[in-house]
Each structure stands twice: as structure tokens, then as C-alpha cells.
Amino acid sequence: MGSQWLADMTRYLLLITLCCLSGLAQALESVTLNLRWHHQFQFAGYYAAIEQGYYREAGFEVTLVEGQPGLDVMTEVLEGRADFGISSSELVLARLRGKPVVALAAIYQHSPSVLVALRESGINRPADLAGRSVATLDAQPYANYIAMFEADGLHASSVRFKPSKLTLDDLISGKIDAQNVYLTSQIHLLEKQGIDYTLLNPRDYGIDSYSDFLFARQQDTLWAGARLQRFRDASIRGWVYAIQHPQQLVRLIKDKYDSPSTLDALRFEALASHELVSPGLVDIGYIKPDRLKRMAQIYVDQGLVDNTQLLPGFVLDAKKAQLQRAQLYMGFLFIIVILLCWGIVAFYKMTHRLRGEISERKKVEQQLRHLSDTDSLTQLYNRRAFFRYYTAEVDRCHRYAEQFSVIMLDIDHFKSVNDSHGHDVGDQVLVAIAACLSDNVRSSDVCARYGGEEFVILLPKTPLQEAAAFAGRLRQLIEATSITLPNEKTLSVTSSLGVAQWHQCNDDVIVSADQHLYQAKNSGRNRVCS
């Protein structure tokens, strides 16, 4: 009798506890995330975290606030009108000046901010800007640019800084000599207009900064660290999804968020952002302490701050946040054990969930490693992966005195295909040619998309004569490939191929193959030169 009563009472208390936990899970915290600019792929991870429910799973109902001129995101967060924000590398300077900001993640591992000049201006390096005009958002010389100037022997005082009008009109018309732009956006406009340009990237001069920090106001409370960590984790999950599904996010940003960017511009931004986020090379959002210190030292060297004493604590301490979260969970579990006597059930449930998250994270990491080596459109190796295999093959041939060949392939008149049929058909052509190559290379060969409509094939243990014969077969196969258009009509393309063989005195085999490729194009196209 007594044992039956105890069993019934236990089941009754367990039911009440589960109902309470369900109610707590549904009580979402409403928060605001301020973006740096208009809706675009630069913020794709946050749209994905909303659409995939990652924020809701973490306990947040998130409202995105679109950036606009005159709206200072950092001020909005510090004065409590926004809970989270996105900031440039200026966030580090704000911290060094005593602002209570804490960085949760750095989404862009490399800053997209560069200077661009027209090729015809003769500006090829920072030193060429002496006595020239440079347009920046507020007509101020940013620290990264000053450091780049100094690295090239140029003093910033010899450059005339002017305010940027947020368009490229003054640059194109020659009213200014160089302009601050983003690799992810304005560069697309120049390429679309066919304007040759030169980039002055601080990264090429050893000035490598993080950008697009996800940040919040620092609060030293038990709950704050765990809360920020939950928001960070949900945001990173969103970015993982966005990097894996760029085309889906492009359509979402255009259709749901009414982005002012065109679909082509969003696709360009997605490709550029993939390189800047660097998935597979490091965990998305990772902030390396040594790189952060170098960024802070630039501000000291430029006289913007006296020292870096306020830098510690700038990055959210994940271990401390996890400890705070564990303390909260354990306190909650302890109360449940004391009042309802079912702590063991709750413990096993939490453990099972954590195992599931770890398993899912491992799967995502494996997918990211694959994505980092794969061109998202053609599913061939990308340029970075190709050079890894190429370098290994060069080392092997040096060691064993062997040989290999390289084929460079370019689709003839590809610009005309895009102009006549649109970029979607152009993408369809690229996919068809990639499939043709993939179906005909050997398992030991390395086939990659080299860039645009250009492909490259590495042929281990293959002399020039055999490689040229194989290139000839590929040319015929491509010419015979028929591509069905959306209107049921078919399209055929031709290709030009350049072939070169590596040997001990020719380490520049890719350059040689590229030269033969241009020889084929200049000789009438649809042919092989070696």
C-alpha cells in the first residue's frame, strides 16, 4: 500500500515537473540585433538562425534592425536600445578606449575593407597614392590603411582624404583616385561594368584584421555569460547553415528581406563572404588571441590609444560562460531533486541532448571540411584545394625524379552565353562542363574549377604527349555536349586548352599551361596548344 502510494506520487510529481519545464522552454526572451547595413549576404548567418529556429531553440525571439547612415550600432547597444550588434574592427578600438563591449565572435576572419583604384590611374601600390585623393566614409584615414601605407614607405599626411558618397561615380569619373570599398559588394559593380581596377589590400602588407564582430554590452553577472554564449552558439549554427546553403539564403534575403541588392550581386557577395569567413580552415567565428593583440597594437602604434591594458576580457570567455551555464543548470537541478526527487531523470535527459549536439557538431565539421575544398556550383575541387594537391605533386616529383602535366581549359565565348541567356544558363553550362570533365578524368587526376569559366586538371605521371592527346579528347567531348535550356532548346559550347609538362627546370608549369591556353584562344579557339 505504502509503496504503491509512493510510486503514484512520484509519477504525479514527474508530470508536474515536465509541464513546468515545457512552460519554461516556451518563454522566449525578445532581443534586438542591429546590423551594420542594409539586408545582404553579409548577415546571412543571422537570417538562417531565425529561419531554422536556432534562436528559438536557444530561448530567443530575435528582431533584426537594418543598418542605415547615421545609425551608430555601437551606441545603440551601449545605451540599451539594442541587445546585440555587428561591428567592424573599430570595436577593438572602442574597447581600448574603455567602452564596455564584449566580442562574441568574429564572422569575417579577414576584413573585406580595401582601397580600389582604376587600373588606368597607374596606382599599383600604396606608395603610388602620394599626393593623390582617397575617399573614405568619413574622410578619415583608418588605422589599417595608415599601417598599410607605412609598410610601403608612405606617410598618411601625403594623401588627401575626402568623404565617400557611397557610390563609385567619383572614382569612375576620375574625381578621386582611390576609394574605400568592400570586397563583397562594390567590386561586383566594377566587374559588371567591365572596368579594370587595382586593389590595395592591407592584408597583402601584413595587416590582417577581423571584421563583422558579433558583440554585446559587457555585464558581469552570473546569468550574462551563459546568455551571451547561448546567443553566440545559435548565431554560429546559423552561419554554418548559411555557408552550406548559399543559394537558398540568397533567395531568402531577396524575397523575404527585400534586399536592395540584385540576385547577381548577392551571389557575388556569397562567394566573396565564403572566402572571408574561411570555413574549414578555422571554426566559424573564432578569435585568435595573438591576432587580436596585433590588431590592438596597430591602434597603439598609430597613437589612437596609449596601451592595450583594457584588451583582456574583450572576447567572451567560453569556458567561464559554460561554467556559469553549468552552475545555473546544476542549481536548477538541485532544486528539482530537493522538491520533486527526479534529478536523475533530468540529468540523463540533459546528457543525451549534449551527446546529440556533439554528434551533430561533428557531422557539421565534416561537411565544412568538404565544403572548404569544393566549388559550390560545379562540385569540383576549388582553387585552394587544387594548389594543395599541386604542391604535393611537385614535392613528390622532385623527390622521385618523375613528371606530371597540367591542362588549363577555358570555355570559349562564355561572356556571350551569359549576355545572351543569363547567368542561370551560364551556371548550367559550367555544371555541364564540370560533369563532362569529372566523368572522363582518371581517379588519380585532380580536376578543379580554377576561376570563372576556367578549369584546371593535374595529371600525375603523365608526359606531355599523352596529356595533349587526352586534352584533344576532352575538347571533342565538350564540343559534343548538348545542354538543354529552360525553353527546351539546346546549347553547345567549345573550349580552348593549354597543356604543359612539369620538369625540374620548369616549376611554373601552371603559368606555361596558361600561356598555351591563351595561344589556343588567340589562334581561333576550340583547339589544344602545348
N, C-alpha and C positions, 0 to 999 in steps of 0.2 A: 504493500500500500504506500509506504513512505517513499520507496524507490520509484514507483510509477509517478507519484506526485512531483518528485524532483525532475524526472525526465520530461514531463509535460511542462513544468515551469521553465526548464532550460530551453525547450523549443519555443515557448512563448516569448522569452527574453531575446532569443536569437532573432525572431521575426521582427520585434520592435527595433532592434539594433540595425538590421538590414534596411528597414524603412527609413530610419534616421540617416543612415549613410547615403541612401538614394536621394534623399532631400538635400543633403549637403552637396552632393555631386551636381545637382541641378541649379544650385545657387551660383550663377556666374558673376564674376566681377567685371563691370563695364570699365574699359580703359580706352585711351585715345593714343594712337600712334601717328605722329606728324612726319610726313615725307618731305624730302628736300625739294622736290619739284613736281611738275605735272605727272599724271599717271603714265608710266612707261615701264619697260622691262627691267630697268634699274632696280625696281622694287618688286620683282616677280615673286620672290620667296614669301613675301607677306600676303600677297593675294592668294597664293597657293595654301598658306597656313589657314587662311579664312575659309577658302572653298573646300578644302579637305577635312575641315573640322579639327585641326590640330590645336588651335587656340581654345576651342570649346572643351576639348579633352583635358587641356591644362587648366581649365577653370576661368577662361576669359571670354568676354564678349567685346571684340575689338572694332573700333571705329577708326578708319583711316582718314586723315586730313591731308588734302592735296597741297603741295607747296606752291608758293606764288611769290612774285617780287615784293619785297618789303616785309615779309613774314619771317622773323628770325626764329628758327626751330629751337635753338638752344634756350632762348629767352622764354619761349612757350613752356618748355619742360621745367626750367628752373623756377618759374613763377607759378607752377602748378596747374596751368591750363591744359597741359598735355602730360601723359604718364610716361611715354617713350618717344624717342625721336631718332632721326637719321642725320648724321653729321659727317663732314669731311674731316681731313686730318687736323683742321683747326680745333677740333675737340681736345687734342693733346695740349695745344697752347692754352686753351681755356682752363684746363686742369692745372697747368703750371702757374697760371695766374690766380689760382685759389678758388676757382669755380667748383662747387661740389657735384661734379659729374662722374659717372662710373660707366665704363665701356663694357657692354655685354658680349659683343662680337665685332669683328672687322670682316664684313662680307667681301669686299674687294681686297684681295691680297696685294694688289698693285694699283696705284692711283691712276684713274683714267684721264687726269688733267694734264694736258700737254700744250705746247705752243705750236701753231701751224703757220707756215708761210708759203706763198706761191712759189713754185719751182723757178719761174722766170725771174723772181726777185734776186736770185743769186745767194739767198740765205741758206747755208747748208749746215751751220753750226752756231752755237750761241754767240761766239765771238763776232760773227757777222752782223749782229744786232747793234753794234756800236754806232751811236748817232741815229739809230732807226726808231720807229714808233711801235709800241706794243700795247694792245688793248686787253685789259683785264676787267673783271666785273665791276670793281670799284676803283679802277685806275691805280691800284696799289701793287707793288712788287711782292708777290707771295714768296714765302721763305724758301720753298722748294726751288723756285725759279732763280732766286738770288744764289742759292747754293750751287745750282747748275751753272750759272754764269761764272761764279768764282772758280769752279772746277775747270772751266775752259779759258780762264785768264781774263774774264770780262768783269768790270765793275758796274754794278747796277746803276750808278749815277750817270753813266754814259748812255743809258737807254731812256727814251721818252715814253712814259706810261700814259695811256689815255683810257677813258671809260669805254667799256664794250657796250654795244647796242643789242647784244644777244642775237644778232644775225651776222651773216658772213658778207653782207653787202659792201661794207667799208674795206674789207680785206680784198675782195674780188675786184673792186673798183680802183684799188691802189691808194686809198686814203690813209690806210695804215699798212705797216709792213709785216706784222705778225699778230696773232690773236690767240688768247687762251680758249681752248675748246676741249670737248670730251671725246675720247676715242670711240665711245659707244654711240654718239649721236651726230655731231656736226660733220665728222669725217665722211659719213654716208652722203651728205648733201654735196660735198665736193666731188666724190666719186660718181655720183649720179649725174652731175653736170659735166663729167669728163675733164675736170680741172686738175692738172698736175700740182702736187704740193710736196712740201718737206715738213717732217715732224721733228720737233726738238723736245725729246722726252727726258725728263730728269733721271729716269731710271737708267738710261744709257750712260749717264755720268755718275753712277753710284748713289743716286738719291732715290731710294725706293721706299715709298710711303704707303701705309694702309689707307683705305678710304671707305666711305659708307659705313661708318661705325653705327651700330645699334646701341643706343645709350639711354640712361635714365638719371634722375637725380639721386645722389647717394644718400641713403638713410641707414643709420647704424642701429637697427632694431633686429630682434630675433626673427621676425617674420619677413623682413625686407629681402634678405639674401635668398631665401627659399623661393619667394615670389618672383624675383628677378630671374632666377635660374629656370623656373618653370616657363616664363615667357621666352627666355633665350632658347631653350630646348625646342619649344613649339615653333619658333621662328626658323631655327636651323632645319627642322623637319620640312618646313615649307620650302626652304631653299633647295634641299635635296630633291624634293619633288619637282620644283621648277626647272632645275638643271636637267632632270631626266625627261621632262615633257615640255620642251621649249615651244613647240608649235601650238600645243594646247594653251599654254599661257599667253602666247601672242594673240590668239583669238579672244581669250577671256579679257585681256587688257583692252583690246579694241572694242569689243562688243558690250561688255558689262560696265567697264570703267570709262568708256568714251574717250580713250586717249587721243590727243590731237595728232599723234604720230601716225604715219601711214603704215600699212602692213609690211611693206618692204623695209621701212626704217626700223620697225620693231624686230623684224627678223635679223637685220644687221646688228641691232643692239644686243639681241640674244646671243649671237655668235661672239661678239666682242666681250660680252659680260662673262661668257663661259671661260674665256682665257684669263680674265681678271680675277674671277672667283677661284680659279685653279683647283677644281675638284679632283680628287685622286692624288694630287701632289701633297696637299695638307688637308686636314679636316676643315670643312667649310666654317668660316667664322674665327678660325684660330688666330690668336695674337701671340707672337713670339716675343718674349721679354727683351732680348737683345736688339731686335729690330725697333721695338718701341723706344728703347733707350737712345738709339741712333736718331730717331725722329725728334725726340726731345732735345738732343744735343744740338741739332740744327737750329732750333729756336734760340738756344743759348749762344751759339756761335754768331747768329745774326743780331744779337743784342736785344731780342724781344723779351727775354726773361733773364734773371740773374743766375739761376741754377735749376736743377731738376729735383730738388728736395721733395716737392709735392707729388712727384710721379707715383711712388708706391701707393697701392690701393686703387689706382686708376682702373685696372681691369678687375672685373668681378671675380672674386676668389671662389672657384667652383667647389673646391674641397670644403671651404668654410660654409658655402651655401648648402652643399649636400649634408654637412653635419647639422646645420640648422634645420634642414628639412627632416633629417632623421630624428632630431630632438623633438620636433613637433609631432611627427608620426608616433614616436615612442610614448610621448606624453599622452596623446590621444588613445593609443592602445592600452596604456596603463589604466586610464580612467575606465575604459571598456572592461578590462579584466576585473577591476575592483567592483564596478557596478553591475556588469552583465555576465561576467565569467565566461567569456568566449574569446579571449585574446589570441588563443592558439589558432582559431579559425581565421581571424583577421590576419595573423602573421603569415599563414600559409597562402592566403589569397594575395597578399602583397608580394610575397616571394615569387609566386607563379607569374604575376604580372611583370616583375622585374626581369625574370628569365625570358619572358616573351619579348620584352623591349630589347634585351641584349641580343637575342636571336635575330630580331628584325633589324637591329643596327648592323649586325654582321652581314646580313643579306644586302642592305643598302650600301655598305662599304665595298662589297664585292662588285655590285653594279656600278658604283662610282669608279672603281679601278678600271672596269671595262670601258666606261664612257670616256675616261681620260685618254684612252688610246684610239678611240673610234670617232670617225667623222659622222655626225648625227644624221646627215642626209643620205650618204651613199653606203654607210655601214662598213666602209673600208677603213684601214688604218689612217690616222691623221698624220700630219707632217711631223709632229713631235715624236710619235711612235716610230715613224719610218726612220728618222735620224738615229734613234736608239739602236735599231737593227743595223742600220748602215755603219755606224761607228763600230759595232761589234764585228761586222764582217770585215771591215778594214783591218782591225786588230788581228783577226784570225788569218787573213791573207798575208799580213806582214810576218806573222809567226811561222806559217807553214809554206810560204812562197807560192801561194795559189793565186787564182784570179777570179774575178766576177765582172758582170756587166750591168749597166743601168740603162733603162729605157725611159725617156721622157715623152709624154703623149699629151697633145693639146687638141681639143675639139675645134674644127675649122668653123669660122664664121659664127661662133656661139653668140656673140652680141646680137647678131641679126635674128637668131632664134628668139632671144629674149624680147627684142624690139617688136618682132612680128607676132609672136604668140603669147608673150607674157612670161613672167618669172616662174609661174607654176609649171608651165610646159618646159621651161629651161631646167627646172629641178627634175622633171620627169626624164629628160634627156640624160642628165647626169647620172640618175639612178640606173637607167638602162645601160649606159656605157660601163658603169661600175660593175653591174651584174655580168656583162659580157667579159670583162677582164677577170673577175673573180672566178667565173666558170672555166676559164682557159689557162690560168697560170698553174704552175706546179705547187704542190703542198709546201715545198721548200722555198718558194719565191715569196717576196714581200711586196704586196700591191697597196698603194696608198693614194689618197687624194692630196695632191701637193698644194693646191690652192686654186680657187675659182673653177675653171674648166680644165685644169691641168692635172695629170696623173703621173705617177712615177712607179716603176717596177724595179726591184732589186733581184737579180738572177745569180745566185751563188754558183760557183764552179762552172761558169758558162763563158766560153770565149766569144769574141766579137762576132764571128761569122754565124754561130748558132743563134746569138741574141738578135742579130739583124734579120735572120730568117724567121724567127719567132715574131719579131715586130711586124714583118710583112704579113704574116698570117693574121695577126691582130688587126692590122689595117683593113684587110679584106672582110674580116668578121664584123667589124664596126660598120663598114660601108653597107654590109648586107643586113644589118639590124634595122628592123622596122618598128617604129614607135607609134602606137595608136593614140591620137589626140582625143580630147573630150568630145569633139564633134564627129567622131568616128573616122576622120581622115587619118592618114598615116604620114609620118615624117622620117626622113633618113638624114643622117649626117656623115661627114667624113672626118678624118683625123690626120694630123701630121705627127711623125715620130722621129725622135733623135736617139741614137744608140752610141754608147761609148763603153770601152773596156777599161777596167782598173788595172794598173800595174805599179810597180814600185816607184816609178818616176812620175806617176800621174795620180796624185792624191785628189785632184779636183775633177774627178770623173763626173760628178753631177753637173759641174759647170760645162764640161765637154759635151755631155749629152744634151744640155740645154742649148748650146751653140749649134749642135747638129739639128736640133728641133727647129730653131729659127731659120736654119739653112733650108730645111724642108718647106717651111711656110713661105719663105721668100722665093722658092723655086716653083711655086704654083700650088702648094698644099696637097693633101691626100697622097702623101708619099713618105718613104723612110730614108733618112740620111744617116750615115755612120762614118 
